[in-house]
């Protein structure tokens, strides 16, 4: 585990993401960090409204300042296009999943990063130095962020989803996790782990997190994920400024 770099991402979230899939993924992320591994999370749009919580976990004032800085920058980009995303919920999939504001989404989204200190704010696709938890300044769009995680050195990505997002990457395995029991049943050929058991069967978040950790170990040891078995995947690179 000390040689592992794990990426974490959520997409097409719903109410179950914040109460089941993301906190359970956070338990697994903590276990990787405590095993001297590395974890990278991102989605700058989805820390807006929760940046003050993450800043308290920064290892120093410089990292805390950078967390506020990248959140403000992303918010200002949206404002420059005529959209004030704070206090609203601009993502159709999240609206369908019952999430009302970006702050509500952010409070659930940051749980997938666990509870360990944030070592540094990385630029998009920047390779981290050292061990521990890192935040990547990055878009929320699934393929762009996951490609950035892969370039930064992630060998496995945990991808949580509420309503289901059929996605894969040809260069690394995605372990897809859902806290929505209906989604896990409907998309059983695509979802690797059902942690809706937290809701339906009273499984503890810690217990589900340990199951995710065991799945990471199996995948790192060669087990194919559902998307690998299906043989599909895409790569998409986020536009890196300045461009012409």
N, C-alpha and C positions, 0 to 999 in steps of 0.2 A: 504493500500500500504506500510505502514511502516513495516509490517511483511513479505513482499515479498522479496525473493531473485530470481532475474531474470538472466538467462544465455542467451548469444547471440552467434550465430555461423553462418557462411556462408559456402556454399558448391556448387560445380559445378557452379561457377560464370561466368558471362559474362559481356559485357560492361554495361548492364542495372543495374547490381548490384551496381556499384560505383556511378551511377547518380540517382538512384531511390530507390531501396530496402534498401541498407545500410544506406544512409543518413536519410531516413524516420524512420528506426529502431533506429538510433541514437537519433532522436527527442523523441521517446518513452522511450528510456533508460534514457535520461535527465529528463523526467517527473517522472520516478520512483525514481531516485536519489533525485530530489527536493521534492518528497513526503516522504522523509526520508527512502526510501527503499534501497536495495542493488542490484548492477548489476555486473556480472562477465563476462568478455570476455577473449578469449585466442587465440590460434593458433600462437605460437612463430615463425613458419616459415613464417607467413604472416604479421609480423611486420618488417621483414628484408627490408631495404630500406626506412622505415618510422619510425624507432626507435627514430630518433632525434626529430620528431614531438611529439611522445608520451612522450619522456623524458621532454619536455618543460611543459607538463601538470602534472608532478609528484608533489606531495605535498612537497617533500623535496629532497635534493641531494642524499640521500641513495636510495630512490625509483628510481630516475633517473639513478643512477649507475647500479642498478639491471636490469633495462630495457635494457640498453646496454649490460650488462653481459649475460643475457639469450639469446639475439639475437645472440651474438657472439658465444656462446656455441652451439646453434643449427646449425649455419652456419659451425662451425668447425666439427660437427658430419657429416654433408653432405660431407665436404671436405675429411674427413677420409675414406669415401666410394668412393672417386674419382669423386665427383660432386661439382662443384662450382655453387651454385644456384643463387648467386647474378648476375644480368644481364641476367638471363635466365628465362624460365618458364617451370618447370619440370612436371607440372600437366596436363595430357591429356585433362581433362574436361575443364580446363581454356584455354588451347590452342584452343580448339574447339569453345569456347565462345569469341575468339578474343583478349584475353589478351596476351601481348607479353613478359612481363618480370615480375619477382617476385616483383619488385618495383612498377610497375603499379598496380598489384593485391593488394599489401599492402596499397597503397594510397587509394584505394576504400574500402578495408576490414576494416581499422581502423575507418571508418566513422560510422560503426554500434555501436560503443561504445560511441557515442555522444561527448560532449564537456566538461564534468565536470572533476575535478581533479582526478588523479589516486592515490588512497590511499596506495596501497601496491602491490608488485608482489608476488603472491601465488605460492607455489609448486603445482604440479598436485594433484588434489582432496583435497587440503587443504581448510578447512573451514575458511572463513574470519571472523575477529573480527571487530566489528564496522559497520558503514553504509557507503554507497557511492559506488564508482566505483573501481573495482579491476581487475588486469590483472593476468591470470593464465598461468604460464609457461607450455605449453602443445603442443601436436602434432596438425597437421592440419586435420588428418583423422577424419571424422565426428563422428563415433560411439565412438571412444576413448575419444575425447574431451567432447562429451555430457555426457558420463558416468562419467567423472571427474567432470563436472558441477553438476550433480545430487548428487554425493557423497559429494560435497562441500556445498550442501544445497539448490541448485536451485529447485524451485517448478515448474517453467515454463521455457521453452527455446524458444526464437525467432530464427528461422532458415531461413535465406534468401538464395534464389537460383535463378540463371539465367536460366540455361537450364533444371533444374528439378532434384531433388535428392529424390527419394522415400525412406523415412527413418522415423523411429519411435522408441520410447523408451518405454518399458512396465511399467516404474516406474514414468514417468512424461509426461505431455502433451507438444508436440512441435507445436507451431504456425508457419506454413510454409508460407513464404512471397516471392512473386516474383515481380520483376520490369519489367519482360519480358511479355508483353501482350499475345504473342503467347503461351508461356509456361503455363500461367495461364488458357488459354482456353483449351489447349491440355490436361493438367493435373488437370482439375477442380475438380476431385474427391480427389485430394491429396493436392492441394494448398489452404490454408485457406484465404489468403488475396492477392488480386491483387493490387499492387501499380504502375503497368504499366500505370495507369491513369495519373501519373506525365508526362509521355512521350506522350501518346495518346490524353489526354483530358485537359492537362494544369493544373492539380491539383497541388497545392503547396506541397513541401516536408513537411512543417509543418502540413498541413492539413492531409496528408497521415500518418504522425507520430501520430497525434491525433486519427486517426482511429485505428492504431495499439494499442495505449494505451487503447482504449475502448475495443478492443478484448482481451487484457490482463485481464482487469477487468471482462469481461464475463467468460473467461476461469477460472480465479481464483474463480469465483462464481459457477462453476460447468458445464459450457458449454463444450461439448466434441469437441475436435479438429478432423480434418479429419482422422489423423492416428489412433486416439482412436476409432473413429466410424468404421474404417476398421478392427481394432483389430490386428494390427501388430506392432512389435517392436523388437529391438535387443539391447544387452549390450556387450561392448567390452572394456576390461581394458588395458590401456597403460602399457607397460613393465616398471616397476619401478626398477631402478638400485640400488645396484648391483644385478645381477642375475647369476645363475649357469646353 
